[in-house]
Amino acid sequence: MIRHGGPDGGPEPLFDFSSNANALGPNPVALEAVRAADLSRYPDPAYTALRTRLGARHGVPAGRVVVGAGASELIHRVVRVFGGPVLTLEPTFGEYAAAARAAGVEHLATYGPEAFLEALPGAGVAFLAQPDNPGGEVHEAAFLDEAARRAREGGARVVVDLAYAPLVEGGVPRPAEALQLHAPNKAHGLVGVRAGYLVLPPGLAAESLVEAAPSWVIGPAAVAFLEAQAGEAARAWVRSTRPRLWLWRSALAASLRALGYEVREGAANFLMARLGAAAAGRLRQHSIRVRPLDDKGLPDWARLSAQPPAAQQALLRAVRESS
């Protein structure tokens, strides 16, 4: 199993910087819908009404929408359907490589945009997180368009992972020719609801991806969440939280730099800090959880999400005491 933010088997910490979920959540609009879901019944196995609603949200027919049990499940499904090799631009979300291993196909890890573009003709599926995770950087439109062009010519499928796009300062470009992967539970602060969906590009039929899922891949609570998050009230709540999250991220970056630490700050609601080897373990002893990045070849680095001032103050005290 790959490492994510969140539970680590130990006691629940006082302050959790490891998860990138919206720290101002849960979204009360979405939470109310989830709590009102009728759990005594099966959902529609075809998710017809839900796919229609999500399609209307994105301006596409319902037939171009595929629902799934969160981003990870859909990533694995895409790799099973389209095959490998699986191409990634490192460092990035580890589930892409995990899906390649699970499917028994080759994983092509590249470092830098040019290397990624050069490897595209030999790929089956290419994943690009937008913004990237763990760095929070936003890929430029020109790079995405060129990736889509090369993929089209070489027969590869490009998947743009938009899990944190709703929380990005300034928005993100997204190529129309790519599969767009949405995991809105992060932005709405409801990561315990495992629900996501794909919006397919024109000309790509959904049947193979739909048929690759088990029956009732999501239940009524997840259906209710996805329906609610597509509405204006829920999306307005997310928009209202973003300025504070960006302020908290910038404040955290400035405080860590003032203590002499190297920081990589993108445009999302999280950042990377070079806190030193074993910093995650030392901070855990202070009841603070961060996401170590040693599994991504960055043993001195950790990912930290934007958290309220009290949590930041506790983190900074712990950093000073444990250094």
N, C-alpha and C positions, 0 to 999 in steps of 0.2 A: 504493500500500500504506500502511495506517495504521501508526502507531508503537506498538509494544508495548515492554515491558521486555525486557532480554536482549540478544542479539548486535546490535552496531551497525556491523559491518564493520571495526572496529579490532582491535588485539590484545586478548586476553582480559585483563580487569582483575584486579588482586589482590583487590579487594572489589567485589561487585556488589549495590547497593541498588536496582537498577532493577526487578528481578523480584520479584513478590509470592509466589513459591513458598515453601513451608515451608522455612525456613533450616536446620531440623534433619533434613531429608530426605536421601536418599530413604527412604521407609518400607521397612524390610527385608522385611516380609511381602509387600507388593505387588511389590517388586523381585524377590524370589525367584520369584514366580508368572510375572512377565514373562520372566525368563530361562529358565524351564522350558517356555515356550510352544513348540509344534511348528510351526515356520515352514515346513515342507515341504508343508503342506496348506492348502487353502482353508478358511475358516470356514464355518459354516452361513449361507447368504445371508439367511435370515430371522431369524437370531440368536434362535432360539426358547428355548433353555435360558438364555441370558444375559438375555433380557427377562423370563423367568419369575423368575429370581433377583433381578433389580433390582425387579420388581414386588413380590415377597415382602418385600424390604427396606423398601419404602415402603407396604406394605399395600394395593396396588392390583393389578388383573388385569394380566397380561402385555400385553394389547392396548392398555393405556394408556401403554406405555413405547416410546420411539423412541430408538434409539442413533445416534450420529454421531461424526464425526472431530473431536471437541473442540467447545467452546462456539462458536467462530467459524463453523465449518461449519454448525452447527445454527441459528445466528442468520440466516445467509444463506438457509438452507432455509425457515425460518419466513416470512421476508419474501417469498420467491418464491411460496410457497403461499397466504398470506393477503393479500398485497398491501399497498398503502399507503393513505394516508400513514403513515410511521413516526414515532411520537411518542417523544421522549426528555425526560428531566429533567436538564438540564446543570448542571455538567460531569459527564460520565459516560464509560463505555467507548466508544471511538470506533468499534468494529465495528458498532454499531447504525446509525450514519449511513452507514458504508461499505456496508452491506448495502442500504440504500435507494438509494444511488448505483448500485450494481451492478445492481439490479433496475429502475432507471429510474423510481422512485417518489419522491414528495415526502418530505422530511424536515422534521418540525415540531419545532424545538428550543424548549423552554420553560425558564423560570428561576423556580423556586419551586413548591411543591406546589399552590398554588391555580391557577396558570397551567396546570399539567399537567392538573389535574382539569377545568378549563374547556375544554381542547382535546380531551379524550378523545372526545366524540361525533363528531368529524370524523376520527378515526384509523382505520386498518386494523389496525395492530399497535402496541402501546405497550410499551416496555421499561423495566423498573425493576431496577437492580442492588441486591441486598440481601445484604450492605452495599454502598453505592455505591463506585464506583471512579472517581476517585482519593481521595476524602475519607475513606472508611471509615465513613461515618455509616449508622446503621440506621434505616430507615423505620418509623414507628409503625404498629401494627396498624390503628388507626382510618383512617389515610390509605390503607393498602392495601385495606381493605374497601370504602372509598368508591370507590377507583379500580376495583375489581372490579365494583361495582354500576353505576357509570356506563358502564363498558365493556359490560356485559351489556345495558343499555338501549339503547346506541348501536350495538351490533353489532361492537365492536372486540375484539381479543384482547390480553390483558395477559400478558406474559412476565416472570416474576420470575427474575432471574439470580442463582443461589445459589453462584456460583463460590467465593466466600470465606466463605460462611456457616459451614462447619465450623470456621473459625478465629476466630470472633467471640466476644468476651467477653460472656456473658449470653445467647447464642442470638439467633435472629431470628424474628419472626412471618412467616408466609407464607399468603396467602389460598388456600383450597381451590379457588376458581373460576379461578385463573390457571394458565397453563402454567409448570411449574417446570423451570428449566434448571440441570442439574448438570454441573460440570466438576471432578471430584474430583482430577484430577492436580495441582492447585495445593496442596491440603491435604496430599497425600501426597508432595510434593516430586519429582514425576515428570512435569514439564511436557513433556518430550520424547516422552512417550507421548500421542499425539493421540487422546483418547477422552472422550466425554461422552454425556449422554442427557437426554431430556425426559420428564417425568411429566405426562401430560395430565389435565385436570380431567374430572369425570364428564360424559358426554354428548358428548365430542369424540372423533370417530373418528380413528384413527391412520393410516388407509390413505393419505390424500393426502400426509402427511409422509413416510411410509415409501417410497412410490413415487417421490418427488422425489429420492431419494438414488441415487447410482450403485451398481452391484452391488458387494458386499463393501466397503462404505464404511469399515469398519475391519478390520484384520487380526488374526491370532491373538494377537499380543502385546497389542494393545489389549483384545481380548476377555478375555484372562487378567487384565489389570489391573482391568477393571471387575468381573469376578467376585470377585477378591480383595478389592477395596476395600469390597465389600458385606458382607464377613464381619466378625465381632466382633473378631478379632485385629487386623486392619488398622485398624479404627475405634478400638480401644483405644489403639493407638500414636498416632494423631492426638490423641486426648484427652490423652495424657500429655505432648504437646509444647506444648499451648496455654498453660499458665501461664508457661512460660519465654519464649515469644514475646511474650506480653502484657507481661511484665517488661521485656524488651528494648525494646519499643516505647515504654513509658513512660519508660525511662531515656534513650532517644534524644531524646524530646520535651523532657524536663527539661534535658538538656545543651544542646540547641539554644536553648531559651528563655534559659538562663543566659548564652549568648553574645549575646543580644539579638535573636534571630530570632523572627518570628511563626510559630507552629505550629498546624495544625489536626489534632487527634488524635481519631479516631473509636474504634470498638471492635474493629477488625480488626487484622491483623498488619502494617499499614502506616500511614503518615501523610503529611501535606503540610507542607512548610516553605518559607517565603519567603526563599530564599537569594540572590535577586537575579538580574538578567538575565545570561545567559551563564555562570551558576554551573556548569551541567552540563559545559560545555566546559572550564572551568578545573579542575574536579575530575577530569575524564578524564585530564588531564595528570599527575595524581597517582596514576593507575591505580585510580581509583574511579569507578564508573558509577552515576548516578542517572537517574531518569526525568523529563526536563524536561516542563513542562506548557504550553508556549507554543502548542501545537496546540489546546489547550482554552481559549484566550483568557486564560491565566494566565502571562504571560511571566516573571514574577519568581519563580514557584513551581516546586518539584520534588516528586515523590513518592519516598518512601524506605521500604523495607521493614525490618522488624525483623531485625537481624543481631546476631551475637555481640559481646561486649565488645571484642575485638581489632579487629574491623572498625569498630566505632563510634569507637574511639580514633583509628584511622587517618583516618576521615572528619573528626573534629573537628580534628585537626591540619591536615588539608588545607584545611578551611574557614577556619581562622585564617590560614594562610599565603597563601591565595588571595584573601582579602577586601581 
